[in-house]
Amino acid sequence: MNRFLDRLAYLAAILALLYAGASHLRFPEGEDARRPAVRFAAPPPDSRPPAAAPGAPVLTIEVPEKRPSTGTAFAIGGGWWLTARHVADGCDSVGLVTAPRRAARARRVVLHPDADLALLSADLDPEPLPLATASLRRGQDGFAIGYPQGAPGDVHARFMGRARLRSVGRYRTDEPILAWAERRRVPDRLPALGGLSGGPMLDERGAAIGVTVAASERRGRVMTSDPASIRWLLAEAGVAPDPDAQAAVFAAGNFTGRGDELRKDLRVAKVVCDVRGPYRRRRS
């Protein structure tokens, strides 16, 4: 695994939404497209984000200048949504797509200071997805749901192990991640998974194990956030996921149908990031 993930330092360069184009958003009447209120989840003195395990295989990804793009997010309750940081960071407006060329504007964005994770707050509150609490086991199934290439698509994968992801460039993070071996993607003709970033990786009970943050350029590997990073962000932002959230059983034979149900119910939504001018570098 170490040798393979070291080679991915060159190949694993999909910050998955960056190659999926986005059109300008149209917001409901009475809303505007001003930059959403953005803040970092600032850790108190006695709390720090979870660190990557010493000696874990390291992947390095360059975060380029922001441009209009698409990604994925999923509801966790109370109008809050989880997504990847690189999906929401640096946008003049962020929207959760509710219909063709219509979106619910994100009013607040909370960024993890040292992981590719973000929270969105919007006036859109569908049935939330539960967050997984069971321990991971090597070889277990996972199902990534979202909008690769800006269109509905899903991936069946199996858990390989833990690694470390370093993001450099526009911002810098250093975080523990989970590595998954891709088994099947739907539709099969997808050339890449750009746009799947920010979507949930679900276990067989339909609970979110992690957030998709990167994939290899060629078929093979999907990377997701560590559950500990998600728990830390929620705690520091004061966001409590819905304890009564219901899930549906996932399996290799039904995951595409389950994914369609989640998208239809807007429990998993496409994210559109609009950037109107040159990106101004932000210290992080």
C-alpha positions as CSV (number, residue, x, y, z in Angstrom):
1,M,0.0,0.0,0.0
2,N,2.9,2.4,0.8
3,R,4.5,2.0,-2.6
4,F,1.1,2.5,-4.3
5,L,0.1,5.6,-2.4
6,D,3.6,7.1,-2.9
7,R,3.1,6.8,-6.6
8,L,-0.3,8.5,-6.2
9,A,1.6,11.7,-5.1
10,Y,1.9,12.4,-8.8
11,L,-1.3,10.9,-10.1
12,A,-3.8,11.7,-7.4
13,A,-4.3,15.3,-8.5
14,I,-8.1,15.5,-8.8
15,L,-9.5,17.9,-6.4
16,A,-12.5,16.5,-7.8
17,L,-14.7,19.4,-8.8
18,L,-12.1,21.6,-10.6
19,Y,-12.7,20.3,-14.1
20,A,-16.5,20.4,-14.1
21,G,-17.8,23.7,-15.4
22,A,-20.5,25.7,-13.8
23,S,-23.0,28.3,-15.1
24,H,-24.0,31.4,-13.1
25,L,-26.6,30.8,-10.4
26,R,-30.1,32.0,-10.5
27,F,-31.4,32.5,-7.0
28,P,-35.1,32.7,-5.9
29,E,-36.7,36.1,-5.8
30,G,-35.5,38.3,-3.0
31,E,-32.1,36.6,-2.7
32,D,-28.9,38.0,-4.0
33,A,-25.5,36.4,-4.8
34,R,-23.2,38.3,-2.4
35,R,-20.3,36.3,-1.1
36,P,-21.5,34.1,1.7
37,A,-20.3,34.7,5.3
38,V,-17.2,32.6,5.6
39,R,-15.3,31.7,8.7
40,F,-12.9,29.1,9.9
41,A,-13.7,26.8,12.8
42,A,-11.1,28.3,15.1
43,P,-9.9,25.7,17.7
44,P,-9.8,26.8,21.4
45,P,-6.4,26.4,23.2
46,D,-7.2,22.9,24.4
47,S,-8.5,21.5,21.1
48,R,-6.8,20.8,17.8
49,P,-7.9,19.1,14.6
50,P,-6.9,15.4,14.5
51,A,-3.4,14.9,13.1
52,A,-2.4,12.3,10.5
53,A,-0.8,9.2,11.9
54,P,3.1,9.4,11.9
55,G,4.5,7.2,9.1
56,A,1.3,7.0,7.1
57,P,1.7,7.1,3.3
58,V,1.6,10.8,2.1
59,L,-0.1,12.2,-0.9
60,T,0.4,15.8,-2.0
61,I,-2.1,17.8,-4.0
62,E,-1.7,21.3,-5.4
63,V,-4.8,23.6,-4.8
64,P,-5.0,25.9,-7.8
65,E,-6.6,29.3,-8.2
66,K,-10.3,29.1,-7.8
67,R,-12.6,29.2,-10.8
68,P,-16.3,28.5,-11.4
69,S,-17.0,24.8,-10.7
70,T,-19.3,22.2,-9.4
71,G,-19.3,19.7,-6.5
72,T,-21.5,17.8,-4.2
73,A,-22.9,18.2,-0.6
74,F,-25.2,16.3,1.6
75,A,-27.7,17.3,4.3
76,I,-26.9,16.5,8.0
77,G,-29.9,18.4,9.6
78,G,-31.0,21.8,10.6
79,G,-30.2,23.4,7.2
80,W,-26.5,22.3,7.5
81,W,-24.6,20.5,4.8
82,L,-21.3,18.8,4.6
83,T,-19.0,19.2,1.6
84,A,-15.3,19.5,0.7
85,R,-13.4,22.6,1.5
86,H,-12.1,23.0,-2.0
87,V,-15.7,23.0,-3.3
88,A,-16.7,26.0,-1.2
89,D,-13.6,28.0,-0.5
90,G,-13.0,31.1,-2.5
91,C,-16.4,31.4,-4.1
92,D,-18.3,34.6,-4.6
93,S,-21.5,32.6,-4.2
94,V,-22.3,29.0,-3.4
95,G,-25.6,27.4,-4.3
96,L,-27.3,24.0,-3.7
97,V,-29.1,23.2,-6.9
98,T,-32.8,22.6,-6.5
99,A,-34.0,22.7,-10.1
100,P,-32.5,23.5,-13.5
101,R,-30.6,26.9,-13.2
102,R,-32.1,27.4,-9.7
103,A,-30.3,27.1,-6.4
104,A,-30.6,27.8,-2.7
105,R,-27.8,30.2,-1.7
106,A,-25.4,29.2,1.0
107,R,-25.6,32.0,3.6
108,R,-22.7,30.7,5.7
109,V,-19.6,28.7,5.0
110,V,-17.5,27.2,7.8
111,L,-14.1,25.9,6.7
112,H,-12.0,23.3,8.5
113,P,-8.6,24.9,9.2
114,D,-6.6,21.8,8.4
115,A,-8.7,19.4,6.4
116,D,-10.6,19.4,3.1
117,L,-14.0,19.8,4.8
118,A,-16.6,22.6,5.0
119,L,-20.1,23.2,6.3
120,L,-22.7,25.1,4.4
121,S,-25.8,26.7,5.9
122,A,-28.8,27.3,3.6
123,D,-32.6,27.7,3.7
124,L,-33.0,24.1,2.5
125,D,-33.5,21.3,5.0
126,P,-34.4,17.9,3.6
127,E,-34.3,14.7,5.5
128,P,-30.7,14.4,6.7
129,L,-28.2,11.5,6.2
130,P,-27.0,9.9,9.4
131,L,-23.2,9.9,10.2
132,A,-21.6,6.5,10.8
133,T,-20.5,5.5,14.3
134,A,-19.2,2.0,13.7
135,S,-15.5,1.3,13.3
136,L,-14.0,0.8,9.8
137,R,-12.8,-2.6,8.7
138,R,-10.4,-3.3,5.9
139,G,-12.3,-4.5,2.8
140,Q,-15.7,-3.1,3.8
141,D,-17.9,-1.7,1.1
142,G,-18.4,2.0,0.5
143,F,-20.7,3.9,-1.9
144,A,-19.8,7.4,-3.1
145,I,-22.8,9.4,-4.2
146,G,-22.9,12.7,-6.0
147,Y,-22.5,14.6,-9.3
148,P,-19.3,13.6,-11.1
149,Q,-18.8,15.7,-14.2
150,G,-21.8,17.7,-13.0
151,A,-24.2,14.8,-13.6
152,P,-25.6,12.1,-11.4
153,G,-23.1,9.3,-10.8
154,D,-22.0,6.8,-8.1
155,V,-18.9,4.7,-7.2
156,H,-18.7,1.4,-5.4
157,A,-15.4,1.0,-3.5
158,R,-13.7,-1.0,-0.8
159,F,-11.8,0.4,2.1
160,M,-8.0,-0.1,1.8
161,G,-6.5,1.8,4.8
162,R,-5.4,5.1,6.1
163,A,-3.1,7.7,4.6
164,R,-2.2,11.4,4.9
165,L,-3.1,14.2,2.5
166,R,-1.2,17.4,2.2
167,S,-2.7,20.3,0.2
168,V,-0.4,23.1,-1.0
169,G,-0.9,26.1,-3.1
170,R,-3.9,28.4,-2.6
171,Y,-4.2,27.0,1.0
172,R,-2.4,24.5,3.0
173,T,-3.8,21.5,5.0
174,D,-2.3,18.3,6.4
175,E,-4.9,15.7,7.4
176,P,-5.6,12.0,7.9
177,I,-7.6,10.4,5.1
178,L,-9.1,7.1,4.1
179,A,-8.1,5.3,0.9
180,W,-10.7,3.3,-1.1
181,A,-10.2,0.9,-4.0
182,E,-12.7,1.6,-6.8
183,R,-14.8,-1.5,-7.8
184,R,-17.4,0.0,-10.2
185,R,-18.5,3.4,-11.3
186,V,-21.9,4.4,-12.8
187,P,-22.2,5.5,-15.5
188,D,-19.2,3.3,-16.6
189,R,-18.3,5.8,-19.4
190,L,-17.3,8.5,-16.9
191,P,-13.7,9.5,-17.8
192,A,-13.1,11.1,-14.4
193,L,-14.8,11.7,-11.1
194,G,-14.6,15.5,-11.1
195,G,-17.6,16.9,-9.3
196,L,-18.0,14.0,-6.9
197,S,-16.0,16.0,-4.3
198,G,-18.0,16.9,-1.2
199,G,-20.4,13.9,-1.6
200,P,-20.8,11.3,1.1
201,M,-19.1,7.9,1.2
202,L,-21.8,5.7,2.6
203,D,-21.6,2.4,4.4
204,E,-23.9,-0.6,3.8
205,R,-26.4,0.9,6.3
206,G,-26.5,4.2,4.4
207,A,-24.6,6.2,7.0
208,A,-21.9,8.6,5.9
209,I,-18.4,7.3,6.7
210,G,-16.6,10.3,5.1
211,V,-16.6,13.1,2.6
212,T,-15.1,12.5,-0.9
213,V,-12.1,14.8,-1.3
214,A,-9.9,13.4,-4.1
215,A,-9.5,10.5,-6.6
216,S,-6.7,9.2,-8.8
217,E,-6.6,10.5,-12.4
218,R,-7.0,7.0,-13.7
219,R,-9.5,4.5,-12.3
220,G,-8.5,2.9,-9.1
221,R,-8.6,5.0,-5.9
222,V,-10.9,7.4,-4.1
223,M,-9.9,9.4,-1.0
224,T,-12.3,10.5,1.7
225,S,-11.9,12.5,4.9
226,D,-11.3,10.8,8.2
227,P,-14.4,10.6,10.4
228,A,-12.5,12.2,13.2
229,S,-12.0,15.3,11.1
230,I,-15.7,15.5,10.5
231,R,-16.6,15.1,14.2
232,W,-14.0,17.9,15.1
233,L,-15.5,20.3,12.6
234,L,-19.0,19.8,13.7
235,A,-18.1,20.2,17.4
236,E,-16.1,23.4,16.8
237,A,-18.8,24.9,14.7
238,G,-21.5,23.9,17.2
239,V,-23.4,21.9,14.7
240,A,-25.2,18.7,15.9
241,P,-26.2,16.2,13.3
242,D,-29.8,14.9,13.5
243,P,-29.7,11.8,15.9
244,D,-33.0,10.5,14.3
245,A,-31.8,10.6,10.7
246,Q,-32.9,7.5,8.8
247,A,-30.9,5.6,6.2
248,A,-31.5,3.0,3.5
249,V,-29.5,-0.2,3.1
250,F,-26.9,-0.1,0.4
251,A,-25.4,-3.0,-1.5
252,A,-23.3,-3.6,-4.7
253,G,-26.5,-4.5,-6.6
254,N,-28.7,-1.5,-5.6
255,F,-26.3,1.4,-4.9
256,T,-27.2,3.3,-8.1
257,G,-30.9,3.2,-7.4
258,R,-30.3,4.3,-3.8
259,G,-28.1,7.2,-5.1
260,D,-30.9,8.3,-7.4
261,E,-33.3,8.3,-4.4
262,L,-31.0,10.5,-2.4
263,R,-30.6,13.0,-5.2
264,K,-34.3,13.1,-5.9
265,D,-35.0,13.9,-2.3
266,L,-32.3,16.5,-2.2
267,R,-30.5,14.7,0.6
268,V,-27.5,14.8,-1.8
269,A,-27.3,17.9,-3.9
270,K,-25.1,19.5,-6.6
271,V,-23.1,22.5,-5.4
272,V,-22.3,25.3,-7.8
273,C,-19.5,27.7,-7.0
274,D,-19.5,31.1,-8.8
275,V,-16.4,33.2,-9.1
276,R,-16.9,36.5,-10.7
277,G,-13.4,38.0,-10.6
278,P,-9.8,37.2,-10.1
279,Y,-9.3,35.2,-7.0
280,R,-7.6,37.0,-4.1
281,R,-5.3,34.8,-2.2
282,R,-6.6,34.3,1.3
283,R,-4.2,33.4,4.2
284,S,-5.1,30.2,5.9
